[in-house]
Amino acid sequence: MDKDRAKFLRDCVEAISPSGFEEEMSLIWRREADKFADRTWADVHGNSYAVVNEGGSPRIMLAGHMDEIGLMITYIDDKGYLSFTGIGGWDPQVLPGQRVRIRGVKGIVLGVIGRKPIHLLEAEERKKVVKFEGLWVDIGAKDKKDAEKHVSIGDPAVLDYGFAPLLNDIVVARAFDDRVGAFVVLEAARLAAKMNPKAAIYAVGTVQEEVGLRGARTSAFGIDPQVGIAVDVGFATDTPGMGDEKKKVGDIAMGKGPIIARGPNINPKLFELIVNTAKKEKIPYQVEGAPRGTGTDANAIQLTRAGVATGLISIPNRYMHSPCELVHLDDLENIAKLIAHTVAKIDDKTDFIPS
């Protein structure tokens, strides 16, 4: 991956943008899109758009959600300690002892998630699952009045983790779910713009996916696409302890290419087009069986208005919804390439009626 693309990816995952607070990521995404798109804009919900070949036909929507799981300050006690709850789906076991970055009234505030030391926990307490109610954030405040100079009720926070390379083109960061999706759809639109597409390609950085696929619903309604492809992360099963999970979600490995979903949420002809394009372009791919509506933006897009021919392409991801998610850079580049070549083949004569 070249330096410009790597910097854009780093900027994406280091933005503080939990569900409902995506403004920072939205600005980064649209600033990058302005370099090549016909037009960029944001809507009242917070979704960001970049269109290539506006006025073309059919309309194709590429969606990757910009939000991440996060935390929200809910209470400040008299001593200045902050209570909080989760935004999106958390495993609270990862939280004790973590540093957090709070988007406060005067800027970023650093804090630490506290819990009673293990030495002082009773034997039965040690066996219990950690709950949000038993944790707090310590920002070093003297008291409530001091804390309120820096933070307010409802302020969002994220764990204090950034982007870093590991070995063999594997990278680590929080928020790869699904900043890499938002990254990929914009990269796909960039590549497709050079392929003389017949279709109008709307890349969308959607909001609030982690709290109910909300942004995809409103953005798809506004675009009214005939075709939609969502990009999200998928479970890599190439780590210890995942043997039985392969029976549920498939044998998925990082660096082995895009995960192409197949099932009721997916238009069968679009699935066939994506697979055939991968074969023709010699792009490695993996197939995931998805026997019901997926928990992704693809579900919201498919059910928009009178229905949309929808596909889902996922990025193999290790340690999802943790502060240290892993993805492979080759997979990101291959998914962008696959989507660009797929949409470049679509015109008004392309038939997506299942038969």
C-alpha positions, 0 to 999 in steps of 0.5 A, spaced: 500 500 500 502 506 498 504 512 503 498 516 501 493 510 502 496 508 508 496 515 511 488 515 509 487 508 513 491 511 519 487 517 519 481 513 519 482 508 524 485 514 529 479 518 528 474 518 535 467 517 532 463 512 535 456 511 533 452 518 533 459 522 533 462 520 526 463 528 525 471 527 525 471 521 521 466 524 516 470 530 515 477 526 513 473 521 509 470 527 505 476 531 504 479 524 501 473 524 496 474 531 494 480 529 491 477 525 485 469 525 486 464 529 482 461 531 488 461 530 495 456 532 501 453 530 508 446 529 510 442 531 516 443 524 519 451 524 518 452 520 512 457 522 507 457 521 500 462 521 494 459 520 487 462 518 481 459 519 474 453 522 477 447 522 472 450 515 470 445 509 470 444 505 474 445 508 481 450 503 485 451 504 492 457 502 496 456 502 503 461 502 509 460 504 516 464 510 519 462 509 526 465 504 531 463 502 538 465 506 544 463 509 551 459 515 553 459 518 560 453 518 564 454 521 571 460 524 574 460 523 582 462 528 587 469 526 587 470 527 580 469 520 577 466 518 571 460 513 570 459 510 563 456 505 558 457 502 552 455 505 545 454 498 541 456 491 543 462 491 548 465 485 551 466 489 558 472 484 560 476 488 556 475 494 559 478 494 566 485 498 566 484 501 559 486 508 557 481 512 554 480 518 550 474 522 551 472 528 546 470 533 552 468 540 552 475 543 551 478 537 547 481 531 548 481 528 555 485 522 557 482 518 562 483 511 565 478 505 566 478 503 574 476 497 578 478 495 585 484 491 585 484 484 584 488 483 591 482 486 594 476 482 590 473 476 594 473 470 591 466 470 589 467 477 586 473 474 582 468 469 578 463 474 576 463 477 569 465 485 569 459 489 568 459 497 566 456 499 573 463 496 577 467 500 572 469 508 572 473 513 568 479 516 572 481 523 569 485 525 575 480 530 577 480 533 584 472 533 585 466 534 581 466 541 579 473 540 576 471 534 572 465 538 569 470 543 567 473 538 562 467 533 561 460 533 560 454 528 560 453 524 554 461 526 551 463 520 547 470 516 548 474 511 545 479 506 548 486 509 547 489 505 541 492 507 534 494 504 528 501 500 528 504 495 523 505 487 525 509 482 521 507 480 513 502 486 512 498 485 518 496 491 521 493 493 528 488 498 530 481 499 534 475 501 529 477 497 523 470 495 524 468 498 520 473 504 518 476 499 513 469 498 510 469 506 509 476 506 507 475 500 501 468 503 498 472 510 497 478 506 494 473 502 490 470 508 487 477 512 486 479 506 482 472 505 478 472 512 476 478 511 471 474 505 468 469 509 464 463 506 468 456 507 465 453 507 472 453 512 477 457 510 483 455 513 490 460 511 495 457 512 502 460 512 509 454 510 513 453 512 520 450 508 526 451 501 524 453 499 530 446 501 533 441 498 528 444 499 521 441 506 522 445 510 517 444 505 511 437 506 511 436 513 510 442 514 505 439 508 501 432 511 501 435 518 499 439 515 493 434 510 491 439 505 488 438 499 483 444 495 486 448 496 493 454 493 495 456 493 503 463 492 505 464 490 513 468 486 517 468 478 517 470 473 522 477 470 521 477 463 523 485 462 523 486 463 530 487 458 536 480 456 539 476 457 532 476 450 530 468 449 531 467 456 529 469 454 522 462 450 522 458 456 523 462 461 519 466 458 514 474 457 514 476 464 513 483 466 513 486 473 513 490 475 507 486 470 503 482 475 499 475 478 500 469 474 503 463 474 499 457 472 502 451 468 499 444 467 502 437 470 502 440 477 504 444 477 497 442 478 490 444 471 486 446 474 480 450 480 483 453 474 487 455 470 481 457 477 477 462 478 483 465 471 483 466 471 476 469 478 476 474 475 482 476 469 477 477 473 471 481 478 475 485 473 478 483 476 485 483 471 491 476 470 494 472 466 500 465 464 500 461 465 506 454 462 507 449 467 510 442 463 511 438 469 514 439 477 514 446 479 515 447 484 521 450 489 516 448 495 512 447 490 506 440 488 510 438 495 510 440 496 503 436 490 500 430 492 504 430 499 502 423 502 498 421 496 493 428 492 494 435 493 492 439 488 488 444 487 494 451 484 495 456 483 501 463 483 501 467 482 508 474 483 510 477 478 514 478 480 521 481 478 528 479 480 535 473 484 532 470 489 537 476 489 541 481 494 542 486 490 537 483 488 531 487 485 525 486 486 518 491 484 512 493 490 507 492 485 501 485 484 503 483 491 503 487 492 496 483 486 493 476 488 495 477 495 492 479 492 486 474 487 486 468 492 487 471 497 482 471 491 476 465 489 478 461 495 478 465 497 471 461 491 468 454 494 470 450 498 465 442 498 464 442 492 461 445 488 467 439 483 469 439 482 477 432 479 477 433 472 480 431 466 475 
